[in-house]
């Protein structure tokens, strides 16, 4: 079933990075709204399914059977440029193999001019050039989302976009 057929009904959502600040809030909001959620993280702690978002086979294995995928991943311990390009490539390939047609990435404003935002800008460019048939959205929260309330607002916007898509194959800045 393609993503368009899921609009207006509860979705099966796989959330990568579900153990992090943004991911935990996204899982909670999706569950609160009645969606079926699979949280994926680097370790099986806290009920998460173990997966590697930089490996297409792992993405395919964890995404199979879902309607939409969400990436909230963050790795401060590795090179951001390499990590986000590897993530984008693995998501595109793995989601195609799994038959998941929609991806929403929680990104960062690429205009901030630091190494991390430059890496996120490269990730966005990679999606724009290489996503093929994948319907993706690059959700761009304001730069000050560092509180639980801020992450909660991003989760609400994320679920609104899943339930009532407004953007396709484009960034979606949040204000």
Buried (B, 14 or more C-beta within 10 A) or exposed (E): EEBEEBEEEEBBBBBBBBBBBBBBBBBBBBEEBEBBBBBBBBEEEEEBBEBBBBBBEBBBBBBBEBBBBBBBBBBEEEEBBEBBBBBBBBBBBBBBBBBBBBBBBBBBBBEEEEEBBBBBBBBBEBBEEEBEEBBBBBBBBEEEBEEEEBBBBBBBBBBEBBBEBEBEEEBBEBE
